[in-house]
Amino acid sequence: MFNIILASLSVGIGSYILRKGDLFGVIFFFLKKNNISSNTIFLTLGGIFLNLIGIYFWQESSKSSLPYQLAFSLYLSLTIIVGIIISIVFEKIEFNLNLFLGSILLVTGIIILSIDNF
């Protein structure tokens, strides 16, 4: 279960960092068709690296005794929660009632769908 938490954290943070970068700009930079700042390259490659670490932790979580449906719903729910926290902290998105209720309903839906498969 600890690996699922680490996977969710690294994917949530990595996706935020990757969004701040420019994936296509980095690809064109390596193809020598575009000039790009070193900060953008660092953010893009850092985001990709964190997402790869998240994949590693997700693969390692398959060795745990948790059923796949429970592990997957836990991973999705935690990734949504990490994304919301990152948006509130770094992007200064206001945490209002609509965001709270929408997040609760989404996480609850994921959990209900996974419980039916047991």
C-alpha positions in Angstrom: 0.0 0.0 0.0 2.9 2.3 0.7 4.0 1.8 -3.0 0.6 2.9 -4.1 0.8 6.1 -2.1 4.3 6.8 -3.5 3.1 6.1 -7.0 0.2 8.6 -6.6 2.4 11.3 -5.1 5.1 11.0 -7.8 2.5 10.9 -10.7 0.6 13.8 -9.3 3.7 16.0 -8.8 5.3 14.7 -12.0 2.2 15.6 -14.0 2.2 19.1 -12.6 5.8 19.6 -13.4 5.4 18.1 -16.9 2.5 20.5 -17.5 4.8 23.4 -16.6 7.3 22.2 -19.2 6.9 21.8 -23.0 7.1 18.2 -24.2 6.7 19.0 -27.9 9.2 21.8 -27.6 11.8 19.4 -26.0 11.2 16.9 -28.8 11.7 19.5 -31.5 14.8 20.8 -29.5 16.4 17.4 -29.8 15.5 17.2 -33.4 17.3 20.6 -33.8 14.2 22.4 -35.1 13.5 24.6 -32.1 15.3 26.6 -29.4 14.0 26.3 -25.9 15.2 27.4 -22.5 17.1 25.1 -20.2 14.4 25.6 -17.5 11.7 24.2 -19.8 13.9 21.2 -20.6 14.6 20.6 -16.9 10.9 20.8 -16.0 9.8 18.5 -18.9 12.5 15.9 -18.2 11.9 16.1 -14.4 8.1 15.5 -15.0 8.8 12.5 -17.2 11.2 11.1 -14.6 8.7 11.5 -11.8 6.0 9.8 -13.9 8.4 6.9 -14.6 9.1 6.6 -10.9 5.3 6.4 -10.4 5.1 3.6 -12.9 7.9 1.8 -11.0 6.0 2.1 -7.7 2.8 1.0 -9.3 4.5 -2.1 -10.6 6.0 -2.8 -7.2 2.6 -2.5 -5.6 1.5 -5.6 -7.6 3.5 -7.7 -5.1 1.2 -6.6 -2.2 -1.7 -8.6 -1.0 -4.3 -5.9 -2.0 -6.8 -7.0 -4.7 -6.2 -5.2 -8.0 -9.6 -3.4 -7.9 -8.9 -1.9 -4.5 -5.4 -1.0 -5.4 -6.4 0.7 -8.6 -9.3 2.7 -7.0 -6.9 3.7 -4.2 -4.3 4.8 -6.7 -6.8 6.9 -8.7 -8.4 8.4 -5.7 -5.0 9.4 -4.2 -3.8 10.8 -7.6 -7.0 13.0 -7.8 -6.4 14.2 -4.2 -2.7 15.0 -4.8 -3.7 16.9 -8.0 -6.2 18.9 -6.1 -3.8 19.7 -3.3 -1.1 20.8 -5.9 -3.6 23.0 -7.7 -4.6 24.7 -4.4 -1.0 25.2 -3.2 0.8 26.1 -6.4 -1.8 27.4 -8.8 -3.8 29.2 -6.1 -7.1 27.6 -7.2 -9.9 28.4 -4.7 -11.1 25.4 -2.8 -14.9 26.1 -2.8 -17.9 23.9 -2.3 -18.3 22.9 -5.9 -14.7 21.6 -6.1 -15.1 19.8 -2.8 -18.4 18.1 -3.7 -17.2 17.2 -7.2 -14.0 15.6 -5.8 -16.0 13.7 -3.2 -18.4 12.4 -5.8 -15.6 11.4 -8.2 -13.7 9.5 -5.5 -16.8 7.9 -4.2 -17.8 6.7 -7.7 -14.3 5.2 -8.2 -14.6 3.4 -4.9 -18.2 2.1 -5.6 -17.2 0.9 -9.0 -14.3 -1.0 -7.6 -16.2 -2.5 -4.7 -18.8 -4.0 -7.1 -16.0 -6.1 -8.8 -15.1 -7.9 -5.6 
